[in-house]
Amino acid sequence: MNDILSWILDSVSSVDPVVRTILAGVGILLETSVLIGLIIPGDTIVIVASTAVTNPTEYVALVLTVIVGALCGESIGFALGRHFGPVIRRSRLGRRIGERNWVRAEVYLDRRGGIAVFLSRFLPVLHSLIPLTVGMSKMRYRTFMTWTVPACIIWSLAYVTVGAAAAGGYRELSGRLHFAGYIFVGVIAAFVLLVFLVKKWVHRREARHMLTDDTPTGDGSVRPD
């Protein structure tokens, strides 16, 4: 296990630090813009890049790059929603997303405002739809940024810190413990599970704010206004 994991981490580390940092920024930019986040696994790219961090300079550079990439992606989504939102919604990709998801995003934004922008960063599907939806709404760009900046900072710090800490811990232990690789995999798996549970919890708490007045509830009745 250690030999395989060391080979993987060494392969990532062999990539020029500037190149892998830029790739992480571009990956998260694509994830947070124009529905590409439903295809591009930006979080995976960031985790992989963070495992090659070996010093504070690389850590800070990666965190800042990921934050900037995320904010640029969110801004692109906002701008496209403002200028081409209805066209994107009627496009083939927009139809594949499903009208139900577009309506959920609109209803959620209308009812929760800035809170919806903040929490959507941690929700599946909505993290790609909300920037476009905000662009089609009356919310100002400044307000949108006020709520999305802290969300992007928290997200970036969490992913880069866990990836870098897990890899750093493995490098320190691999020479002394033959099962150090399992510890590394366990830490990453625990983080992924935690993220999944947090997303499920947030979605469960916020689900009622995404229901339209004619959406059936669990007991078959219609949600009251």
C-alpha positions in Angstrom: 0.0 0.0 0.0 2.8 2.4 1.0 4.7 1.8 -2.3 1.6 2.5 -4.5 0.6 5.6 -2.5 4.1 6.9 -2.5 4.3 6.5 -6.3 1.0 8.4 -6.7 2.0 11.2 -4.4 5.5 11.4 -6.0 3.9 11.6 -9.5 1.7 14.5 -8.4 4.6 16.2 -6.6 6.7 15.9 -9.8 4.5 18.4 -11.6 5.8 21.9 -11.4 4.2 23.7 -8.4 3.1 26.6 -10.5 1.5 24.4 -13.1 -0.4 22.2 -10.6 -1.6 25.3 -8.7 -2.9 26.9 -11.9 -4.6 23.6 -12.9 -6.3 23.5 -9.6 -7.5 27.1 -10.0 -8.7 26.4 -13.6 -10.4 23.2 -12.4 -12.4 25.0 -9.7 -13.2 27.9 -12.1 -14.8 25.4 -14.5 -16.6 23.7 -11.7 -18.3 26.9 -10.5 -19.3 28.3 -13.9 -21.9 27.6 -16.6 -23.2 24.2 -15.4 -19.7 22.6 -16.0 -19.6 22.0 -12.3 -22.1 19.1 -12.9 -19.4 17.4 -15.0 -15.9 18.6 -13.8 -15.0 17.3 -10.4 -13.3 20.4 -9.1 -13.1 19.2 -5.5 -11.2 16.1 -6.6 -8.7 18.2 -8.6 -8.1 20.5 -5.6 -7.6 17.5 -3.2 -5.1 15.9 -5.6 -3.2 19.1 -6.0 -3.1 19.7 -2.3 -1.4 16.4 -1.6 1.7 17.8 -3.2 1.9 20.8 -0.9 5.2 20.6 1.1 5.7 24.1 2.5 3.7 27.2 3.7 4.3 29.1 0.5 2.8 26.4 -1.7 -0.1 26.1 0.8 -1.0 29.8 0.7 -0.5 30.0 -3.0 -2.9 27.0 -3.6 -5.5 28.3 -1.2 -5.5 31.8 -2.8 -5.5 30.4 -6.3 -8.5 28.1 -5.6 -10.4 31.0 -3.9 -9.7 33.2 -6.9 -10.7 30.5 -9.3 -13.9 29.8 -7.5 -14.8 33.5 -7.4 -14.0 33.9 -11.1 -16.2 30.9 -11.9 -19.0 32.3 -9.9 -18.6 35.7 -11.6 -18.7 34.1 -15.0 -21.9 32.2 -14.1 -23.4 35.4 -12.8 -22.5 37.4 -16.0 -23.8 34.6 -18.3 -27.0 34.4 -16.3 -27.5 38.2 -16.5 -27.0 38.3 -20.3 -27.9 34.9 -21.6 -29.7 33.2 -18.7 -33.0 32.4 -20.6 -31.1 31.1 -23.6 -28.9 28.8 -21.5 -32.0 27.6 -19.7 -33.7 26.7 -23.0 -30.6 25.1 -24.5 -30.0 21.4 -24.7 -27.8 21.4 -21.6 -30.4 23.5 -19.7 -33.1 21.1 -20.6 -31.0 18.2 -19.4 -30.7 19.9 -16.1 -34.4 19.7 -15.8 -37.0 22.5 -15.4 -37.7 21.2 -11.9 -34.1 22.1 -10.8 -34.3 25.5 -12.4 -37.5 26.2 -10.5 -36.0 24.9 -7.3 -33.1 27.3 -7.7 -35.4 30.3 -8.4 -37.7 29.5 -5.5 -34.7 29.0 -3.1 -33.1 32.2 -4.1 -36.3 34.1 -3.8 -37.0 32.9 -0.3 -33.5 32.8 1.2 -31.7 35.5 -0.7 -28.0 35.8 0.2 -28.2 32.7 2.5 -29.1 30.7 -0.5 -26.0 32.0 -2.3 -23.8 31.0 0.7 -25.3 27.6 1.3 -25.5 26.6 -2.4 -21.7 26.3 -2.5 -22.2 23.2 -0.4 -25.2 21.8 -2.2 -25.1 19.4 -5.2 -26.6 20.8 -8.5 -27.5 24.1 -6.9 -23.8 25.2 -6.6 -23.8 25.3 -10.4 -27.3 26.7 -10.9 -27.4 29.5 -8.3 -24.8 31.8 -10.0 -26.8 31.7 -13.3 -30.0 32.1 -11.4 -28.7 35.1 -9.4 -27.7 36.6 -12.7 -31.3 36.3 -14.0 -32.6 37.8 -10.8 -32.6 41.4 -9.4 -29.8 40.7 -6.9 -26.8 43.0 -7.5 -23.4 41.6 -8.2 -22.0 43.2 -5.1 -24.6 41.5 -2.9 -23.9 38.2 -4.7 -20.1 38.6 -4.0 -20.8 39.5 -0.3 -22.3 36.1 0.2 -20.3 33.9 -2.1 -16.8 35.1 -1.0 -16.9 33.6 2.5 -18.4 30.4 1.2 -15.6 30.0 -1.3 -13.0 30.8 1.4 -14.4 28.2 3.7 -14.6 25.6 1.0 -11.1 26.2 -0.3 -9.5 26.2 3.2 -11.2 22.9 4.1 -10.2 21.0 1.0 -6.6 22.3 0.7 -5.9 21.9 4.4 -7.2 18.3 4.6 -5.4 17.2 1.5 -2.1 18.8 2.5 -2.3 17.6 6.1 -3.2 14.0 5.1 -0.3 13.8 2.6 2.1 15.5 5.0 1.2 13.1 7.8 1.7 10.1 5.5 5.1 11.3 4.4 6.2 11.5 8.1 4.8 8.1 9.0 5.5 6.0 5.8 9.1 5.3 6.8 8.0 4.0 10.3 4.6 2.4 9.8 3.8 -0.1 7.0 0.1 0.8 7.3 0.6 4.5 7.0 -1.1 4.4 3.5 -4.2 3.1 5.1 -4.2 6.0 7.6 -4.0 8.4 4.7 -6.8 6.7 2.8 -8.9 6.6 6.0 -8.4 10.4 6.6 -9.5 11.3 3.0 -12.4 8.8 3.2 -13.5 10.3 6.5 -13.3 13.8 5.1 -15.3 12.8 2.0 -17.9 11.1 4.3 -18.1 14.2 6.5 -18.6 16.5 3.5 -21.4 14.1 2.2 -23.1 14.1 5.6 -22.9 17.9 5.9 -24.3 18.4 2.5 -27.2 16.0 3.3 -27.9 17.8 6.5 -27.9 21.3 4.9 -30.1 20.0 2.1 -32.5 18.5 4.5 -32.7 21.7 6.5 -33.1 23.9 3.4 -35.4 21.6 1.3 -38.6 23.2 2.5 -37.4 26.5 1.1 -37.0 25.0 -2.4 -40.6 23.7 -2.6 -43.1 25.5 -4.8 -46.6 26.0 -3.6 -47.9 23.1 -5.7 -45.1 20.7 -4.8 -46.4 17.5 -3.2 -45.1 16.8 0.3 -44.1 13.4 1.7 -47.7 12.6 2.7 -49.1 13.2 -0.8 -50.6 16.6 0.2 -49.7 19.9 -1.4 -47.4 22.3 0.3 -49.4 25.2 1.8 -48.2 28.8 1.0 
